[in-house]
């Protein structure tokens, strides 16, 4: 079984375990945090529709003034939500992380108490695993839950804006969605390449750290100066840094080319959509509110898809 396939099958189990731990640590905080994240997802779509309605009401001077007041109040409410909800979400996420960390720590050391004998505590591999479990136990479960909720938030926002685009122009909605598929595939591929790069440069980074510690160690200072070996180890350290920098530079260039190309594709689609909307409005097929709604939806759906792609790649690498 390849590491990739094992990781893919382990993802649902890891998500279920993380959600279960977070639920036990704080049910109310989990529910409130989930609700806040989902409401955040609907706010941009609601703001786009309210803006469109406001413009159409303003242009149509025969409309009831009460409707305009209601729409303005709705826009003000979405502004308040956009300003306040992220801070509330961050607070509940941090509190949930603290509660989850305490519960994970308690479970870890409760399991340690059940060990008989000292053999495990004399095993370096076991001590390394226990240290890793302690370090990641508090943050990883909440990070997995937050990642899953962020993916849900991204899906809601994407579907909302895609539904809006479907009402205005179905072909444009399909084009935006199709353009997102290469971005997802490319980002997943870059994520795997990034993980592989970090794995490859790990030994070189450890050697660089060893040389750096050797050059700054009090215990080694006398011998280094006595035998004049400082320059040798400094050159070795610099050579390791050059090797790791070359690996990172190569990946950065691949990311630059891929993401620039994908950004250009999105910009072309958005530009074509806006040109069509302006010409259609000039011919009387669309209102001014429709043009603003289309422009907002194009920007919103592309931003939401980009965020969704990032969350998916982060979730696959975490799990």
Secondary structure as GFF3:
##gff-version 3
##sequence-region A 1 319
A	DSSP	alpha_helix	3	25	.	.	.	ID=ss1
A	DSSP	alpha_helix	27	59	.	.	.	ID=ss2
A	DSSP	alpha_helix	65	113	.	.	.	ID=ss3
A	DSSP	three_ten_helix	120	122	.	.	.	ID=ss4
A	DSSP	alpha_helix	124	168	.	.	.	ID=ss5
A	DSSP	alpha_helix	170	216	.	.	.	ID=ss6
A	DSSP	alpha_helix	218	227	.	.	.	ID=ss7
A	DSSP	alpha_helix	230	282	.	.	.	ID=ss8
A	DSSP	alpha_helix	288	318	.	.	.	ID=ss9
###
